[in-house]
Every structure is written in structure tokens, then in C-alpha cells.
């Protein structure tokens, strides 16, 4: 893999992780996801 592709892949992974962590800053979202997971059982 060329260096440019590695940089782009790293930035993409960092952006996805930042979006996930930002989503969990909302308590309502975390509770909603937990309730949906619990409803499966």
C-alpha cells in the first residue's frame, strides 16, 4: 500500500472513531441503544 493510501485510511478510521465517540456523548442515544439491545432478549 502506498503512503498516500495509508494516510487516507488512517484519517478515515480516525473520523469514524471520532463520530462514534461523539455519538456516545449524548446520554439519550446511549440509553436508546441499550434499550434496543435489551429488547432482543
N, C-alpha and C positions, 0 to 999 in steps of 0.2 A: 504494500500500500504506500502510495506516495505521501510525502509530508503534508501536502495540501488537503488530501482526503482525511488524514488523521486529525488535522486541526478542525476541519468542518465536523467530523464525527464527534470530537470532544466537545465542541461548542453545542452541538445538538443534544448530546447527553446532559450537559450542564443545564441547558434551557429546560429540558423535560424534568430534571430533578428539582429545579427552582420552581417550576409550575406546580409540582406535586407538593412541595413543602409550603408554598404559598396557599394552596387549597386547604391544607390542614390548619392554617391559622384561623379559619372560620370554625368556631365550635359547632354551629348548626350543621355544617357539612359532615363533620366527623361523627356527630350523633346520628345523622340520617344514614350514613354508610354503615354504621354499627347496627342500626335497626334493620336495615335491609339484609345484612349478613345474618343476623339473628333470626329473621323471618324464614330463612332457608331451612332451619332445623325444627 
